[in-house]
Amino acid sequence: MGQQQLLLIILGVIVVGIAVAVGITMFQDNAISANRDAVTNDLVNLSARAQQYYRRPTALGGGQGTFTGMVLGSLTTKPINANGTYVLTSVAAQQIVLDGTGTEDGDDGNFISVTMTVLSDSSYVVFNN
């Protein structure tokens, strides 16, 4: 009877250990996914502001049909927030490129990175990791 109880206790400890390990992994995956979604959401908001800048007349502080002359300060006053850091990496007349770096480590061990290319009437996202 004593050996049977000991084996059940050991089996219980192993099952609990596995459950804790799975729970930690699921929590980390959820944190990465949530941070990636938050950075993407922030980039979508910046993209909308960039398209507003594109359409706004220069007399009202816009680009009047061009992205030329746009700086990150014309889109946001806080390029760093709880979700990540945002940079305007490329400005051309008909498109800009925004990069967002999250606060969570991605699948490859580096911080998550999302790139958004903004055109006058659309935008698209590339998840770098």
C-alpha positions in Angstrom: 0.0 0.0 0.0 2.8 2.4 0.8 4.5 2.0 -2.7 1.2 2.6 -4.4 0.6 5.9 -2.6 4.2 7.0 -3.3 3.7 6.3 -7.0 0.4 8.2 -7.0 2.1 11.2 -5.3 5.0 11.1 -7.9 2.5 10.8 -10.7 0.5 13.8 -9.3 3.6 15.9 -9.0 4.6 15.1 -12.6 1.1 16.0 -13.9 1.0 19.3 -12.0 4.5 20.1 -13.3 3.5 19.5 -16.9 0.3 21.6 -16.4 2.4 24.5 -15.0 4.8 24.3 -17.9 2.0 24.3 -20.5 0.3 27.3 -18.7 3.5 29.3 -18.7 4.0 28.6 -22.5 0.4 29.6 -23.2 0.8 32.8 -21.2 4.0 33.8 -23.1 2.4 33.0 -26.5 -0.6 35.2 -25.5 1.6 38.0 -24.4 3.5 38.0 -27.7 0.2 37.9 -29.7 -1.4 40.7 -27.7 1.7 42.9 -28.1 1.8 42.2 -31.9 -1.9 43.1 -32.1 -1.3 46.3 -30.1 1.6 47.5 -32.2 -0.4 46.8 -35.4 -3.3 48.7 -34.0 -1.1 51.7 -33.2 0.4 51.5 -36.8 -3.1 51.5 -38.2 -3.9 54.7 -36.3 -0.7 56.3 -37.5 -1.5 55.2 -41.0 -5.0 56.9 -40.8 -3.3 60.1 -39.6 -0.8 59.9 -42.4 -3.6 59.6 -45.0 -5.3 62.6 -43.4 -2.0 64.5 -43.8 -1.8 63.4 -47.4 -5.3 64.8 -48.2 -5.1 68.0 -46.1 -4.2 71.2 -47.8 -0.8 72.7 -47.0 -2.6 75.8 -45.6 -4.0 73.6 -42.9 -0.7 71.8 -42.2 -1.1 68.9 -44.6 0.7 67.5 -47.7 -1.9 68.4 -50.3 -1.5 65.2 -52.3 2.0 64.2 -51.2 3.7 62.7 -48.2 6.8 64.7 -48.9 7.8 66.8 -45.8 6.0 64.5 -43.4 7.8 63.8 -40.0 6.7 61.5 -37.3 5.9 64.5 -35.1 3.1 65.4 -37.5 1.4 62.0 -36.8 2.0 61.6 -33.0 3.5 63.4 -30.1 4.4 60.1 -28.4 6.4 57.8 -30.6 7.0 55.5 -27.6 4.2 54.0 -25.5 3.4 50.9 -23.5 3.0 48.9 -26.7 6.3 49.8 -28.4 8.4 52.3 -30.3 7.4 53.8 -33.6 9.7 55.2 -36.3 9.0 56.8 -39.7 11.7 55.0 -41.8 10.9 56.1 -45.3 9.1 59.1 -46.8 8.4 59.4 -50.6 5.9 61.5 -52.4 3.3 58.6 -52.7 4.2 56.3 -49.8 5.7 56.2 -46.3 7.0 53.3 -44.3 6.3 53.1 -40.5 8.1 50.6 -38.3 6.9 49.5 -34.9 9.0 47.6 -32.4 7.1 45.9 -29.6 8.0 45.2 -26.0 7.8 41.4 -26.1 10.3 39.0 -27.4 9.1 37.3 -30.6 9.6 33.8 -31.8 13.2 34.4 -32.8 14.2 36.0 -29.4 14.2 39.6 -30.7 11.5 42.1 -30.0 8.5 41.8 -32.3 8.7 44.1 -35.3 5.9 45.2 -37.6 6.3 47.3 -40.7 3.4 49.2 -42.4 3.6 50.8 -45.8 1.1 53.6 -46.2 -0.2 54.7 -49.6 -2.6 57.5 -50.4 -5.6 55.2 -50.3 -4.5 52.0 -48.6 -1.9 50.4 -46.4 -0.4 47.0 -45.8 1.4 45.3 -42.9 4.4 43.0 -42.8 5.1 41.0 -39.6 8.8 40.7 -39.3 8.8 38.0 -36.5 
